[in-house]
Amino acid sequence: MMYNTTKFIREKPEAAAKKIFEQQVAGHEGMELDTSGLVYTLVEQAENSALVEVSGNMAVKAAIPLVEKKGQWVLDMPTVETSEEVSAAH
């Protein structure tokens, strides 16, 4: 029987934090966010936990659609009509 003796290489906490942060940032629809100016620094690490600080500059470009409702500017979010609402409108 043969065993693979290659050591398991764990990802560094800084790399994991960067991946998680970029996934969260990517979820913002309608925004361009450039995270290349961010630095991920390991602040503290224990056996099974770590604290990573994110610092630096992040370029942001966004267009925010607004609509006025009852005298207040709010985000213009498309609404999903239910089949009952569609039937009632026709």
C-alpha positions as CSV (number, residue, x, y, z in Angstrom):
1,M,0.0,0.0,0.0
2,M,1.4,3.5,-0.9
3,Y,0.7,6.6,1.0
4,N,0.9,10.2,-0.2
5,T,3.6,11.8,2.0
6,T,3.1,15.3,0.6
7,K,2.6,17.7,3.4
8,F,-0.8,19.5,3.5
9,I,0.0,23.2,3.0
10,R,-2.4,25.5,4.9
11,E,-3.5,28.8,3.5
12,K,-2.2,31.7,5.5
13,P,-4.8,33.7,7.4
14,E,-4.0,36.9,5.4
15,A,-4.8,35.1,2.1
16,A,-8.0,33.6,3.5
17,A,-9.1,37.1,4.7
18,K,-8.3,38.6,1.3
19,K,-10.4,35.9,-0.5
20,I,-13.3,36.3,1.9
21,F,-13.2,40.2,1.7
22,E,-13.0,40.2,-2.1
23,Q,-16.0,37.7,-2.3
24,Q,-18.1,40.0,-0.1
25,V,-17.1,43.1,-2.2
26,A,-17.8,41.3,-5.5
27,G,-21.4,40.8,-4.3
28,H,-22.3,44.5,-4.6
29,E,-24.2,44.8,-7.9
30,G,-23.8,48.0,-9.8
31,M,-20.5,49.0,-8.2
32,E,-16.9,48.8,-9.3
33,L,-14.7,48.2,-6.3
34,D,-10.9,48.0,-6.7
35,T,-9.4,46.2,-3.7
36,S,-5.8,46.2,-5.1
37,G,-4.9,49.1,-2.7
38,L,-5.7,47.0,0.4
39,V,-3.2,45.4,2.7
40,Y,-4.0,42.3,4.9
41,T,-2.0,42.1,8.1
42,L,-2.0,39.3,10.6
43,V,-2.7,40.9,14.0
44,E,-2.8,37.8,16.1
45,Q,-3.1,34.1,15.7
46,A,-3.9,31.2,17.9
47,E,-4.0,27.5,17.1
48,N,-7.5,27.7,15.6
49,S,-8.2,31.4,15.1
50,A,-6.7,34.5,13.7
51,L,-7.4,38.2,13.5
52,V,-6.5,39.9,10.2
53,E,-6.6,43.7,9.8
54,V,-7.6,45.2,6.4
55,S,-6.2,48.6,5.7
56,G,-5.4,50.9,2.8
57,N,-7.5,52.5,0.0
58,M,-10.2,51.0,-2.1
59,A,-11.3,52.8,-5.2
60,V,-15.1,52.9,-5.7
61,K,-17.2,53.8,-8.7
62,A,-21.0,53.4,-8.3
63,A,-24.3,54.7,-9.7
64,I,-27.1,54.7,-7.2
65,P,-30.6,54.9,-8.6
66,L,-32.9,56.9,-6.4
67,V,-36.6,57.7,-6.4
68,E,-38.5,60.1,-4.3
69,K,-41.2,58.6,-2.1
70,K,-43.2,60.5,0.5
71,G,-40.6,63.3,0.5
72,Q,-37.6,61.0,1.0
73,W,-35.0,59.8,-1.5
74,V,-34.8,56.0,-1.4
75,L,-33.0,53.4,-3.4
76,D,-35.0,52.6,-6.6
77,M,-35.3,48.9,-6.3
78,P,-37.3,46.9,-8.8
79,T,-40.2,45.1,-7.2
80,V,-41.3,41.6,-8.0
81,E,-45.0,41.5,-8.9
82,T,-47.0,38.5,-7.6
83,S,-49.3,36.8,-10.1
84,E,-52.3,38.3,-8.1
85,E,-51.0,41.8,-8.6
86,V,-50.5,41.2,-12.3
87,S,-54.0,39.7,-12.7
88,A,-55.5,42.7,-10.8
89,A,-53.8,45.2,-13.0
90,H,-55.1,43.6,-16.2
